[in-house]
Amino acid sequence: MSAPGLGALSVAQLATLVSTGRVSAVDAVRESFARAANAGAGRDGLNAILWSDEGAALGEAEAADARRSDGSDITPRRLAGVPVVVKDSIATLDLPTTCASRMLDGYVSPFEATVVSRLREAGAVVVGKTNMDEFGMGSSTEHSAYGPARNPLDRTRVPGGSSGGSAACVAAGVTRIALGSETGGSVRQPAAFCGVVGVKPTYGRVSRHGLVAFASSLDQVGVFGRTVDDAALALEVIAGPDPLDATSTDTPVPSYRGGSAHVSDGLPLRDVRIGLPNEYFPESLDPRIKAHVDAAVEHLRIAGARVAPVSLPHTSVAIPTYYVLAPAEASSNLARYDGVRFGKRVSSDRLRAMYERTRSDGFGPEVTRRVLIGTYVLSAGYYEQYYRRAQEVRALVARDFATVFESVDLLLTPTTPTTPFPLGSVTDPYEMYLHDAFTVTANLAGVPAMSVPVGRVDGLPVGAQFIAPHFEEALMFRAAYALERALGAEMSQ
Ligand code: GLN
């Protein structure tokens, strides 16, 4: 097979061809760099990729090809030769890990995240580290110390955030899979804005070892895929317990790709009950977005699902709850960037001034705002009023899901209240926070959720979100396969 066109193969197809020696990993990786150059994925274009090293990536691919051809490694690998990009908050050994912050400018981790090691063991090659909102705080990738990333479908618009660079790379065809991270929607929202698949697994499903902490009780690594199958395969590779992350669980990892078998059946969702939560379809929802989600519901019904309205009564308080808890945890996690232990230092002859200068120079305005809010809600006198209360409300949000999952198997909602907005158009922080209205709930409850592309409005993508009970990713994927099949594969292309 000639090298051009490898990007059109599914991840599973490419890995099979590379594993059996019919395509070289070098060609697959070289082609990915060529697509990145064509799409202008770098700093002067989409600004989706912050760091990459073509020579090193090709060297890695060449070594893998050599081991395959001399017979020293004949193991079929699930991601053999598959190019992948990784969010800049996930530690890699060979490329910087900066979280798009001046605080970590030039920082190279001395160890690798478990998720990255698992990708490499499966044969994948990291071709770049992607742009993001600084430390994951934002919904547009405009809060990056290296400038905003752009949406490849309309370069005047944001790709969403905070994992906007990863979503943009998959949408632009640079790679078919990418890693991102989620604290309140940072994989699903950019996936919806860029017209790709984005998955946030159950809290504990995937190791956080090597993911730079934002809000540890909410953070999870997530995956992007060009198609549902690409994403399912990537999640299968990274999921599972890790002794280096005590919050990862040993619940067995089933096949997420089993769903593809069901779709040949006439009614692949015959036994599935899907709830439509009223609170996710407010009056203010863009009717064109609603129309696409309604059409998706119709497809699910035709595939055999039973659909019913349900209620998650605490949805409206999820945003304020999240924006107390996430900054509280962030203020504690980011205390380590003090000019002594990690990254940047702005010197002074007085210790206190060194701390102050380092932190005010190293952090951008949104991170500073979060640290201040977090410190405030944890301070004596306000702790009970804000932090404690938010913890209590978080339990109510989680209970809503537990209750609703007694009567339905899955939920379907729009992923975002709007389509991608123009760069620079959302300047009020609170308005930016409202973009997470449909996504933060799953993080607060720890349940898995994913966004699937369901259509376009004025050429801009719309995503629908499935939410499942804890560790029911396989069922969520099964429904997503059926929906993707019904909508036509072109939706994810
Ligand atoms: N937009 C949310 C925030 O700014 C979520 C970010 C994320 O999931 N990392 O906190």
Residues whose N, C-alpha, C, O or C-beta is under 5 A from the ligand:
A	BS01	LIG	G136 M137 G138 S139 G161 S162 S181 E182 T183 G184 G185 S186 D436
